[in-house]
Amino acid sequence: MIAGVDGTPGGWVVALVASRARVRWHRVASAAEVVQLTAGCDAVGVDMPLRPPATGYRACDVRARELLGAARSSMFFAPVRAVLGCATYAEACEVSRASHGKAISKQAWHIVAKIREWQLELPSNVVEVHPETTFRVLDPRVTDSKRSTRGVAQRLIALRAFVDVPDVLADLPVGPSVDDVLDALAAAWSAARWSTGESRSLGDPPALIEV
C-alpha cells in the first residue's frame, strides 16, 4: 500500500493506492491523523515542507525550481523554522529577513499552519514530495496550470501510467478540489518510486524532495 497526501481546506486528502485499479480516498483533519491512517503503508508521499531549514533556502527547493524551469513559480521556498512561531505575515517577514535577508513569500505564509502540523516525530515511511515536479517527471507534456482545464486534462493523461483514470476517482471525499486529489495521486507515484529505490532525490535528508 502506498499513500499520497495533499493539503486541502480544513485538512488533508489521502489517496491509499493498493493497485492500479484500487485507490481508497480519505479526508482527515490533521497531520497526526494522516500518520495514523498510513501507518501500514510501504511509503507515504506528503506534499508539504516537512523539515524547514534553520536559515536560508533548502537545496532541494532550489533544485526543484531548476527542474521546473518556466514553471518555477509553482515551487516556493520553505520558510525558515523560526517563522513557524509567528502570528502575522509582517512578523514572519521580519523573522525571515533576520535569518537570511529575505522575506517569506505570501504563498509560503499561507501554508505555515500546515507545515507546523508536520513538526512531529515522523515514521521512516514518510517522504516529502512536490507534485508539480512529479508531474513533469511523470510526463513532460504537463505544462499548463493545474487549475486550468488544459492542465487538469494533462495531469489526468499523465496519471494513466500509474492508475486507472478516471475509475479511481469515482469515490472521492467531499471537500478536496480536483487539483488536490490529482496532487495526492502524484504524491503517491513519487512515494511508490521511493519505496522501490527508483526515485530521484532533490536534496539530502532530512530535508529532501523525491520525484
MDAnalysis code that builds the backbone (N, CA, C; Angstrom):
import MDAnalysis as mda
import numpy as np

u = mda.Universe.empty(633, n_residues=211, atom_resindex=np.repeat(np.arange(211), 3), trajectory=True)
u.add_TopologyAttr("name", ["N", "CA", "C"] * 211)
u.add_TopologyAttr("resid", np.arange(1, 212))
u.add_TopologyAttr("resname", ["MET", "ILE", "ALA", "GLY", "VAL", "ASP", "GLY", "THR", "PRO", "GLY", "GLY", "TRP", "VAL", "VAL", "ALA", "LEU", "VAL", "ALA", "SER", "ARG", "ALA", "ARG", "VAL", "ARG", "TRP", "HIS", "ARG", "VAL", "ALA", "SER", "ALA", "ALA", "GLU", "VAL", "VAL", "GLN", "LEU", "THR", "ALA", "GLY", "CYS", "ASP", "ALA", "VAL", "GLY", "VAL", "ASP", "MET", "PRO", "LEU", "ARG", "PRO", "PRO", "ALA", "THR", "GLY", "TYR", "ARG", "ALA", "CYS", "ASP", "VAL", "ARG", "ALA", "ARG", "GLU", "LEU", "LEU", "GLY", "ALA", "ALA", "ARG", "SER", "SER", "MET", "PHE", "PHE", "ALA", "PRO", "VAL", "ARG", "ALA", "VAL", "LEU", "GLY", "CYS", "ALA", "THR", "TYR", "ALA", "GLU", "ALA", "CYS", "GLU", "VAL", "SER", "ARG", "ALA", "SER", "HIS", "GLY", "LYS", "ALA", "ILE", "SER", "LYS", "GLN", "ALA", "TRP", "HIS", "ILE", "VAL", "ALA", "LYS", "ILE", "ARG", "GLU", "TRP", "GLN", "LEU", "GLU", "LEU", "PRO", "SER", "ASN", "VAL", "VAL", "GLU", "VAL", "HIS", "PRO", "GLU", "THR", "THR", "PHE", "ARG", "VAL", "LEU", "ASP", "PRO", "ARG", "VAL", "THR", "ASP", "SER", "LYS", "ARG", "SER", "THR", "ARG", "GLY", "VAL", "ALA", "GLN", "ARG", "LEU", "ILE", "ALA", "LEU", "ARG", "ALA", "PHE", "VAL", "ASP", "VAL", "PRO", "ASP", "VAL", "LEU", "ALA", "ASP", "LEU", "PRO", "VAL", "GLY", "PRO", "SER", "VAL", "ASP", "ASP", "VAL", "LEU", "ASP", "ALA", "LEU", "ALA", "ALA", "ALA", "TRP", "SER", "ALA", "ALA", "ARG", "TRP", "SER", "THR", "GLY", "GLU", "SER", "ARG", "SER", "LEU", "GLY", "ASP", "PRO", "PRO", "ALA", "LEU", "ILE", "GLU", "VAL"])
u.atoms.positions = np.array([
    [0.842, -1.194, 0.000],
    [0.000, 0.000, 0.000],
    [0.880, 1.248, 0.000],
    [0.551, 2.166, -0.879],
    [1.261, 3.436, -0.999],
    [0.264, 4.564, -0.752],
    [0.695, 5.625, -0.078],
    [-0.195, 6.757, 0.182],
    [0.370, 8.038, -0.416],
    [-0.536, 8.859, -0.917],
    [-0.201, 10.197, -1.363],
    [-1.051, 11.187, -0.604],
    [-0.439, 12.273, -0.126],
    [-1.124, 13.211, 0.766],
    [-0.977, 14.637, 0.249],
    [-2.090, 15.356, 0.206],
    [-2.060, 16.761, -0.196],
    [-2.958, 17.564, 0.729],
    [-2.565, 18.802, 0.978],
    [-3.379, 19.668, 1.817],
    [-4.645, 20.106, 1.105],
    [-5.695, 20.261, 1.873],
    [-6.970, 20.728, 1.353],
    [-7.595, 21.611, 2.440],
    [-8.463, 22.528, 2.119],
    [-9.051, 23.371, 3.161],
    [-9.629, 22.556, 4.310],
    [-9.172, 22.836, 5.505],
    [-9.684, 22.142, 6.685],
    [-9.050, 20.804, 6.958],
    [-8.014, 20.430, 6.211],
    [-7.382, 19.149, 6.487],
    [-6.499, 18.644, 5.376],
    [-6.579, 17.326, 5.146],
    [-5.693, 16.643, 4.201],
    [-6.483, 15.594, 3.424],
    [-6.165, 15.454, 2.141],
    [-6.744, 14.384, 1.351],
    [-5.674, 13.315, 1.168],
    [-6.064, 12.064, 1.402],
    [-5.132, 10.939, 1.354],
    [-5.617, 9.920, 0.329],
    [-4.739, 9.583, -0.612],
    [-5.009, 8.521, -1.576],
    [-4.239, 7.281, -1.142],
    [-4.939, 6.222, -0.822],
    [-4.313, 4.946, -0.463],
    [-4.355, 4.047, -1.694],
    [-3.205, 3.858, -2.309],
    [-3.127, 3.140, -3.580],
    [-2.675, 1.706, -3.329],
    [-3.580, 0.756, -3.576],
    [-3.269, -0.660, -3.413],
    [-2.865, -1.294, -4.736],
    [-3.404, -0.762, -5.838],
    [-3.091, -1.274, -7.164],
    [-3.553, -0.243, -8.183],
    [-3.339, -0.508, -9.454],
    [-3.773, 0.425, -10.496],
    [-5.276, 0.699, -10.412],
    [-6.030, -0.318, -10.052],
    [-7.496, -0.194, -10.077],
    [-8.104, 0.067, -8.706],
    [-7.279, 0.055, -7.662],
    [-7.840, 0.173, -6.317],
    [-7.180, 1.316, -5.551],
    [-7.932, 2.388, -5.390],
    [-7.493, 3.538, -4.607],
    [-8.603, 3.891, -3.630],
    [-8.269, 3.943, -2.352],
    [-9.237, 4.360, -1.338],
    [-8.908, 5.791, -0.914],
    [-9.931, 6.592, -0.806],
    [-9.762, 8.012, -0.503],
    [-10.235, 8.334, 0.910],
    [-9.487, 9.228, 1.553],
    [-9.860, 9.687, 2.893],
    [-9.598, 11.191, 2.981],
    [-10.418, 11.837, 3.784],
    [-10.166, 13.237, 4.140],
    [-10.070, 13.294, 5.656],
    [-8.932, 13.745, 6.173],
    [-8.719, 13.801, 7.615],
    [-8.352, 15.221, 8.015],
    [-8.454, 15.495, 9.306],
    [-8.329, 16.869, 9.788],
    [-6.904, 17.292, 10.130],
    [-6.017, 16.343, 10.398],
    [-4.688, 16.733, 10.890],
    [-3.598, 15.818, 10.359],
    [-2.357, 16.313, 10.438],
    [-1.203, 15.511, 10.035],
    [-1.075, 14.283, 10.924],
    [-1.371, 14.431, 12.205],
    [-1.298, 13.289, 13.124],
    [-2.246, 12.182, 12.687],
    [-3.429, 12.562, 12.190],
    [-4.381, 11.562, 11.701],
    [-3.890, 10.904, 10.420],
    [-3.189, 11.685, 9.585],
    [-2.590, 11.111, 8.373],
    [-1.594, 10.026, 8.753],
    [-0.718, 10.338, 9.705],
    [0.304, 9.387, 10.143],
    [-0.349, 8.107, 10.674],
    [-1.406, 8.263, 11.451],
    [-2.108, 7.099, 11.996],
    [-2.756, 6.272, 10.887],
    [-3.393, 6.952, 9.932],
    [-4.089, 6.281, 8.840],
    [-3.134, 5.497, 7.951],
    [-1.929, 6.026, 7.763],
    [-0.981, 5.447, 6.805],
    [0.102, 4.605, 7.475],
    [-0.099, 4.245, 8.721],
    [0.935, 3.528, 9.473],
    [1.362, 2.222, 8.807],
    [0.464, 1.570, 8.108],
    [0.805, 0.288, 7.497],
    [1.295, 0.391, 6.067],
    [1.463, 1.600, 5.568],
    [1.877, 1.781, 4.173],
    [3.378, 1.584, 3.993],
    [3.756, 1.129, 2.803],
    [5.176, 0.995, 2.479],
    [5.844, 2.354, 2.330],
    [5.092, 3.326, 1.836],
    [5.629, 4.678, 1.665],
    [4.478, 5.672, 1.653],
    [4.756, 6.872, 2.149],
    [3.765, 7.943, 2.215],
    [4.398, 9.209, 1.659],
    [3.889, 9.691, 0.531],
    [4.394, 10.929, -0.063],
    [3.541, 12.102, 0.377],
    [4.175, 13.108, 0.965],
    [3.447, 14.261, 1.507],
    [3.861, 15.534, 0.767],
    [2.889, 16.226, 0.218],
    [3.148, 17.485, -0.468],
    [3.135, 18.629, 0.551],
    [4.225, 18.751, 1.272],
    [4.369, 19.810, 2.272],
    [5.822, 19.806, 2.747],
    [6.411, 20.988, 2.957],
    [7.759, 21.002, 3.538],
    [7.740, 20.361, 4.921],
    [8.419, 19.252, 5.071],
    [8.394, 18.517, 6.336],
    [9.458, 18.988, 7.311],
    [10.577, 19.459, 6.798],
    [11.682, 19.889, 7.653],
    [12.199, 21.252, 7.189],
    [11.605, 22.335, 7.702],
    [12.048, 23.677, 7.323],
    [13.508, 23.903, 7.724],
    [14.223, 24.749, 6.984],
    [15.635, 24.995, 7.298],
    [15.796, 25.920, 8.495],
    [16.948, 25.846, 9.137],
    [17.248, 26.778, 10.233],
    [17.473, 28.167, 9.677],
    [18.049, 28.254, 8.481],
    [18.291, 29.528, 7.824],
    [18.444, 29.289, 6.330],
    [18.242, 30.331, 5.555],
    [18.450, 30.232, 4.114],
    [17.425, 29.376, 3.391],
    [17.773, 28.975, 2.172],
    [16.911, 28.153, 1.339],
    [17.414, 26.717, 1.300],
    [16.504, 25.779, 1.288],
    [16.877, 24.375, 1.190],
    [17.387, 24.067, -0.222],
    [18.400, 23.232, -0.300],
    [18.944, 22.847, -1.601],
    [17.892, 22.146, -2.452],
    [17.018, 21.360, -1.812],
    [16.003, 20.636, -2.580],
    [15.012, 21.588, -3.237],
    [14.695, 22.708, -2.582],
    [13.789, 23.685, -3.180],
    [14.442, 24.363, -4.383],
    [15.718, 24.692, -4.242],
    [16.457, 25.320, -5.343],
    [16.501, 24.380, -6.543],
    [16.792, 23.113, -6.304],
    [16.906, 22.143, -7.393],
    [15.551, 21.862, -8.030],
    [14.495, 21.837, -7.234],
    [13.157, 21.617, -7.794],
    [12.770, 22.771, -8.713],
    [13.092, 23.985, -8.329],
    [12.788, 25.139, -9.171],
    [13.569, 25.083, -10.483],
    [14.804, 24.627, -10.402],
    [15.610, 24.482, -11.612],
    [14.991, 23.449, -12.543],
    [14.522, 22.352, -11.981],
    [13.909, 21.293, -12.775],
    [12.629, 21.780, -13.440],
    [11.876, 22.634, -12.750],
    [10.602, 23.127, -13.275],
    [10.780, 24.159, -14.378],
    [11.899, 24.839, -14.413],
    [12.156, 25.812, -15.470],
    [11.134, 26.938, -15.484],
    [10.431, 27.084, -16.603],
    [9.460, 28.175, -16.760],
    [8.316, 28.093, -15.765],
    [8.091, 26.922, -15.189],
    [7.013, 26.746, -14.214],
    [7.513, 26.860, -12.783],
    [8.679, 27.466, -12.594],
    [9.288, 27.512, -11.251],
    [8.449, 28.263, -10.232],
    [7.547, 29.128, -10.687],
    [6.725, 29.883, -9.738],
    [5.797, 28.974, -8.939],
    [5.572, 27.743, -9.417],
    [4.724, 26.808, -8.677],
    [5.455, 26.206, -7.485],
    [6.741, 26.473, -7.394],
    [7.558, 25.950, -6.291],
    [8.100, 27.128, -5.503],
    [7.653, 27.310, -4.265],
    [8.171, 28.402, -3.454],
    [9.013, 27.844, -2.321],
    [9.915, 28.673, -1.834],
    [10.879, 28.226, -0.840],
    [10.220, 27.991, 0.518],
    [10.625, 26.906, 1.161],
    [10.138, 26.625, 2.506],
    [10.605, 27.721, 3.456],
    [9.759, 28.159, 4.372],
    [10.166, 29.196, 5.329],
    [11.164, 28.646, 6.336],
    [11.933, 29.538, 6.937],
    [12.853, 29.101, 7.988],
    [12.037, 28.669, 9.206],
    [12.639, 27.809, 10.002],
    [11.929, 27.175, 11.110],
    [11.338, 28.190, 12.088],
    [12.045, 29.287, 12.338],
    [11.579, 30.264, 13.322],
    [10.260, 30.912, 12.920],
    [9.966, 30.925, 11.621],
    [8.726, 31.526, 11.130],
    [7.494, 30.766, 11.625],
    [7.655, 29.494, 11.949],
    [6.505, 28.695, 12.362],
    [5.871, 29.198, 13.654],
    [6.596, 29.994, 14.410],
    [6.051, 30.542, 15.643],
    [5.459, 31.919, 15.491],
    [5.440, 32.454, 14.269],
    [4.939, 33.814, 14.047],
    [3.414, 33.847, 13.936],
    [2.848, 34.979, 14.369],
    [1.388, 35.118, 14.367],
    [0.876, 35.911, 13.173],
    [1.724, 36.729, 12.545],
    [1.293, 37.550, 11.415],
    [2.316, 37.460, 10.286],
    [1.868, 37.829, 9.081],
    [2.769, 37.818, 7.924],
    [3.893, 38.828, 8.114],
    [3.591, 40.001, 8.668],
    [4.614, 41.013, 8.888],
    [5.699, 40.499, 9.828],
    [5.271, 39.828, 10.894],
    [6.236, 39.268, 11.836],
    [7.071, 38.178, 11.157],
    [6.430, 37.356, 10.336],
    [7.139, 36.283, 9.639],
    [8.195, 36.843, 8.698],
    [7.856, 37.925, 8.000],
    [8.828, 38.558, 7.098],
    [10.016, 39.106, 7.880],
    [9.735, 39.710, 9.021],
    [10.799, 40.254, 9.861],
    [11.733, 39.147, 10.356],
    [11.142, 38.050, 10.818],
    [11.939, 36.926, 11.315],
    [12.756, 36.305, 10.180],
    [12.149, 36.175, 9.020],
    [12.833, 35.580, 7.872],
    [14.003, 36.465, 7.421],
    [13.771, 37.768, 7.367],
    [14.855, 38.697, 6.975],
    [16.001, 38.652, 7.963],
    [15.681, 38.553, 9.241],
    [16.723, 38.487, 10.267],
    [17.555, 37.217, 10.122],
    [16.927, 36.169, 9.586],
    [17.616, 34.893, 9.439],
    [18.563, 34.879, 8.246],
    [18.053, 35.329, 7.084],
    [18.904, 35.234, 5.889],
    [18.684, 36.348, 4.873],
    [18.077, 37.448, 5.316],
    [17.984, 38.624, 4.462],
    [16.822, 38.634, 3.490],
    [15.991, 37.587, 3.481],
    [14.883, 37.507, 2.540],
    [13.562, 37.349, 3.285],
    [12.538, 38.057, 2.817],
    [11.205, 37.909, 3.404],
    [10.592, 36.594, 2.954],
    [9.635, 36.107, 3.708],
    [8.895, 34.913, 3.322],
    [7.861, 35.304, 2.269],
    [7.629, 34.442, 1.299],
    [6.619, 34.732, 0.278],
    [5.220, 34.587, 0.864],
    [4.264, 35.265, 0.233],
    [2.876, 35.154, 0.673],
    [2.387, 33.707, 0.558],
    [2.807, 33.024, -0.534],
    [2.376, 31.630, -0.719],
    [2.864, 30.750, 0.428],
    [4.122, 30.934, 0.820],
    [4.673, 30.131, 1.917],
    [3.972, 30.461, 3.232],
    [3.670, 31.738, 3.450],
    [2.996, 32.119, 4.690],
    [1.628, 31.448, 4.804],
    [0.936, 31.307, 3.687],
    [-0.405, 30.721, 3.719],
    [-0.403, 29.247, 4.125],
    [0.751, 28.578, 4.042],
    [0.790, 27.165, 4.440],
    [1.598, 26.943, 5.718],
    [1.955, 28.013, 6.408],
    [2.729, 27.862, 7.642],
    [2.000, 26.980, 8.658],
    [0.703, 27.185, 8.805],
    [-0.055, 26.371, 9.760],
    [-0.017, 24.897, 9.370],
    [-0.058, 24.619, 8.073],
    [0.022, 23.240, 7.590],
    [1.404, 22.650, 7.866],
    [2.453, 23.440, 7.627],
    [3.821, 22.976, 7.884],
    [3.991, 22.672, 9.366],
    [3.423, 23.530, 10.202],
    [3.549, 23.366, 11.652],
    [2.988, 22.008, 12.105],
    [1.933, 21.554, 11.451],
    [1.334, 20.269, 11.821],
    [2.310, 19.100, 11.693],
    [3.243, 19.210, 10.748],
    [4.146, 18.099, 10.462],
    [5.423, 18.124, 11.287],
    [5.512, 19.070, 12.218],
    [6.706, 19.123, 13.070],
    [6.528, 18.178, 14.253],
    [6.463, 16.913, 13.911],
    [6.329, 15.847, 14.901],
    [7.303, 14.740, 14.519],
    [7.390, 13.731, 15.351],
    [8.305, 12.630, 15.046],
    [7.682, 11.768, 13.959],
    [8.260, 11.850, 12.766],
    [7.677, 11.164, 11.626],
    [8.245, 9.758, 11.477],
    [7.401, 8.806, 11.099],
    [7.896, 7.452, 10.845],
    [8.763, 7.428, 9.591],
    [9.537, 6.386, 9.443],
    [10.511, 6.309, 8.356],
    [9.873, 6.119, 6.985],
    [8.570, 5.829, 6.930],
    [7.923, 5.626, 5.630],
    [7.399, 6.919, 5.012],
    [7.589, 8.050, 5.686],
    [7.082, 9.335, 5.203],
    [8.184, 10.101, 4.480],
    [7.886, 10.579, 3.294],
    [8.864, 11.316, 2.498],
    [8.191, 12.541, 1.886],
    [8.932, 13.626, 1.762],
    [8.397, 14.839, 1.161],
    [8.456, 14.752, -0.356],
    [7.388, 15.176, -0.996],
    [7.327, 15.202, -2.456],
    [6.774, 16.550, -2.910],
    [6.859, 16.806, -4.209],
    [6.312, 18.037, -4.767],
    [5.606, 17.691, -6.071],
    [4.272, 17.614, -6.068],
    [3.532, 17.131, -7.228],
    [3.827, 17.845, -8.542],
    [4.045, 19.148, -8.519],
    [4.331, 19.833, -9.781],
    [5.608, 19.297, -10.411],
    [6.606, 19.036, -9.571],
    [7.842, 18.436, -10.066],
    [7.583, 17.003, -10.508],
    [6.829, 16.280, -9.700],
    [6.492, 14.895, -10.033],
    [5.820, 14.794, -11.395],
    [4.826, 15.637, -11.647],
    [4.097, 15.563, -12.910],
    [5.013, 15.781, -14.112],
    [5.978, 16.670, -13.955],
    [6.855, 16.947, -15.092],
    [7.876, 15.843, -15.323],
    [8.150, 15.059, -14.277],
    [8.983, 13.870, -14.446],
    [8.132, 12.730, -15.011],
    [6.913, 12.605, -14.519],
    [5.988, 11.568, -14.981],
    [5.662, 11.744, -16.457],
    [5.437, 13.007, -16.876],
    [5.103, 13.294, -18.274],
    [5.484, 14.741, -18.585],
    [6.543, 14.964, -19.355],
    [6.989, 16.335, -19.665],
    [5.945, 17.181, -20.390],
    [4.893, 16.539, -20.888],
    [3.844, 17.294, -21.581],
    [2.924, 18.040, -20.615],
    [3.101, 17.816, -19.316],
    [2.317, 18.561, -18.321],
    [2.957, 19.938, -18.178],
    [2.344, 20.927, -18.786],
    [2.924, 22.274, -18.814],
    [1.974, 23.363, -18.342],
    [0.671, 23.113, -18.384],
    [-0.288, 24.154, -18.035],
    [-0.619, 24.128, -16.542],
    [-1.188, 25.215, -16.059],
    [-1.557, 25.345, -14.656],
    [-2.515, 24.236, -14.238],
    [-2.327, 23.742, -13.015],
    [-3.189, 22.668, -12.514],
    [-4.622, 23.135, -12.304],
    [-4.854, 24.429, -12.319],
    [-6.218, 24.950, -12.127],
    [-6.913, 25.257, -13.452],
    [-6.216, 25.033, -14.562],
    [-6.827, 25.254, -15.872],
    [-7.385, 23.945, -16.419],
    [-8.322, 24.045, -17.349],
    [-8.904, 22.848, -17.958],
    [-7.828, 22.033, -18.664],
    [-6.951, 22.712, -19.413],
    [-5.867, 22.014, -20.105],
    [-4.941, 21.331, -19.099],
    [-4.644, 22.030, -18.009],
    [-3.747, 21.470, -17.006],
    [-4.319, 20.233, -16.342],
    [-5.614, 20.264, -16.037],
    [-6.266, 19.088, -15.442],
    [-6.210, 17.917, -16.415],
    [-6.522, 18.181, -17.690],
    [-6.505, 17.118, -18.694],
    [-5.099, 16.533, -18.830],
    [-4.087, 17.372, -18.841],
    [-2.711, 16.896, -18.944],
    [-2.346, 15.988, -17.779],
    [-2.788, 16.352, -16.594],
    [-2.458, 15.558, -15.406],
    [-3.218, 14.231, -15.397],
    [-4.453, 14.247, -15.840],
    [-5.216, 13.000, -15.925],
    [-4.554, 12.028, -16.901],
    [-4.109, 12.548, -18.019],
    [-3.431, 11.704, -19.012],
    [-2.129, 11.159, -18.435],
    [-1.368, 12.001, -17.750],
    [-0.097, 11.566, -17.166],
    [-0.301, 10.469, -16.137],
    [-1.353, 10.578, -15.336],
    [-1.592, 9.619, -14.257],
    [-2.042, 8.253, -14.761],
    [-2.400, 8.147, -16.039],
    [-2.787, 6.845, -16.591],
    [-1.628, 5.846, -16.544],
    [-0.401, 6.350, -16.466],
    [0.758, 5.461, -16.355],
    [0.846, 4.825, -14.968],
    [0.060, 5.339, -14.023],
    [0.136, 4.890, -12.629],
    [-1.127, 4.178, -12.162],
    [-2.291, 4.772, -12.472],
    [-3.573, 4.206, -12.015],
    [-4.589, 4.267, -13.145],
    [-5.704, 3.572, -12.937],
    [-6.777, 3.555, -13.938],
    [-7.643, 4.799, -13.781],
    [-7.270, 5.834, -14.507],
    [-8.046, 7.071, -14.528],
    [-9.112, 6.925, -15.619],
    [-10.371, 7.326, -15.395],
    [-10.888, 8.021, -14.222],
    [-11.531, 7.110, -13.170],
    [-11.451, 5.793, -13.343],
    [-12.153, 4.881, -12.437],
    [-11.806, 5.117, -10.969],
    [-10.545, 5.392, -10.681],
    [-10.129, 5.541, -9.283],
    [-10.618, 6.851, -8.672],
    [-11.223, 7.708, -9.486],
    [-11.753, 8.982, -8.978],
    [-13.247, 8.897, -8.689],
    [-13.789, 7.715, -8.750],
    [-15.243, 7.562, -8.638],
    [-15.780, 7.760, -7.227],
    [-14.940, 7.617, -6.218],
    [-15.444, 7.660, -4.836],
    [-14.674, 8.680, -4.002],
    [-14.580, 9.893, -4.496],
    [-13.813, 10.936, -3.815],
    [-14.565, 11.473, -2.598],
    [-13.819, 11.896, -1.567],
    [-14.480, 12.514, -0.413],
    [-14.956, 13.922, -0.752],
    [-15.917, 14.402, -0.007],
    [-16.419, 15.761, -0.191],
    [-15.384, 16.751, 0.337],
    [-15.127, 17.802, -0.404],
    [-14.245, 18.858, 0.083],
    [-13.055, 19.161, -0.800],
    [-12.158, 18.199, -1.025],
    [-10.955, 18.485, -1.820],
    [-11.295, 18.890, -3.254],
    [-10.486, 19.794, -3.808],
    [-10.661, 20.217, -5.189],
    [-10.027, 19.196, -6.128],
    [-10.259, 19.379, -7.420],
    [-9.688, 18.471, -8.417],
    [-8.170, 18.452, -8.321],
    [-7.559, 19.630, -8.214],
    [-6.088, 19.649, -8.162],
    [-5.562, 19.018, -6.874],
    [-6.319, 19.072, -5.787],
    [-5.895, 18.408, -4.551],
    [-5.801, 16.895, -4.749],
    [-6.834, 16.297, -5.353],
    [-6.838, 14.841, -5.489],
    [-5.817, 14.373, -6.525],
    [-5.638, 15.139, -7.587],
    [-4.629, 14.761, -8.580],
    [-3.224, 14.891, -7.994],
    [-3.009, 15.917, -7.171],
    [-1.718, 16.066, -6.498],
    [-1.469, 14.909, -5.526],
    [-2.509, 14.449, -4.862],
    [-2.358, 13.316, -3.944],
    [-1.928, 12.066, -4.697],
    [-2.490, 11.848, -5.883],
    [-2.090, 10.697, -6.692],
    [-0.649, 10.846, -7.173],
    [-0.279, 12.059, -7.556],
    [1.102, 12.290, -7.975],
    [2.058, 12.040, -6.815],
    [1.657, 12.464, -5.619],
    [2.477, 12.227, -4.433],
    [2.651, 10.735, -4.186],
    [1.597, 9.970, -4.423],
    [1.674, 8.520, -4.261],
    [2.620, 7.907, -5.292],
    [2.617, 8.422, -6.516],
    [3.524, 7.914, -7.558],
    [4.974, 8.090, -7.135],
    [5.306, 9.277, -6.639],
    [6.680, 9.512, -6.180],
    [7.018, 8.627, -4.983],
    [6.056, 8.456, -4.069],
    [6.284, 7.603, -2.900],
    [6.533, 6.154, -3.328],
    [5.793, 5.704, -4.335],
    [5.982, 4.341, -4.833],
    [7.384, 4.165, -5.398],
    [7.851, 5.156, -6.130],
    [9.212, 5.099, -6.688],
    [10.258, 5.110, -5.570],
    [9.988, 5.894, -4.542],
    [10.921, 5.935, -3.409],
    [10.995, 4.575, -2.720],
    [9.864, 3.910, -2.595],
    [9.824, 2.634, -1.884],
    [10.592, 1.539, -2.620],
    [10.743, 1.694, -3.939],
    [11.462, 0.692, -4.729],
    [12.861, 1.144, -5.129],
    [13.272, 2.315, -4.633],
    [14.611, 2.805, -4.935],
    [14.765, 3.415, -6.315],
    [13.652, 3.721, -6.978],
    [13.704, 4.287, -8.331],
    [13.659, 5.811, -8.350],
    [13.350, 6.425, -7.222],
    [13.123, 7.869, -7.208],
    [14.426, 8.656, -7.293],
    [14.265, 9.914, -7.553],
    [15.386, 10.854, -7.637],
    [15.259, 11.834, -6.480],
    [16.304, 11.968, -5.689],
    [16.287, 12.879, -4.548],
    [16.815, 14.246, -4.967],
    [16.054, 15.277, -4.651],
    [16.486, 16.645, -4.953],
    [17.024, 17.306, -3.689],
    [17.876, 16.625, -2.969],
    [18.427, 17.169, -1.738],
    [18.915, 16.057, -0.851],
    [19.304, 16.416, 0.347],
    [19.819, 15.442, 1.300],
    [18.905, 15.362, 2.518],
    [18.752, 14.171, 3.096],
    [17.942, 14.043, 4.318],
    [18.508, 14.926, 5.424],
    [17.663, 15.452, 6.347],
    [16.230, 15.157, 6.433],
    [15.365, 16.039, 5.562],
    [15.961, 17.043, 4.906],
    [15.173, 17.917, 4.030],
    [15.417, 17.503, 2.588],
    [14.402, 16.916, 1.957],
    [14.569, 16.480, 0.576],
    [13.224, 16.395, -0.117],
    [13.285, 16.331, -1.430],
    [12.085, 16.113, -2.234],
    [12.389, 14.924, -3.133],
    [11.476, 13.972, -3.176],
    [11.645, 12.797, -4.017],
    [10.725, 12.892, -5.232],
    [11.237, 12.548, -6.412],
    [10.425, 12.517, -7.621],
    [10.692, 11.204, -8.364],
])
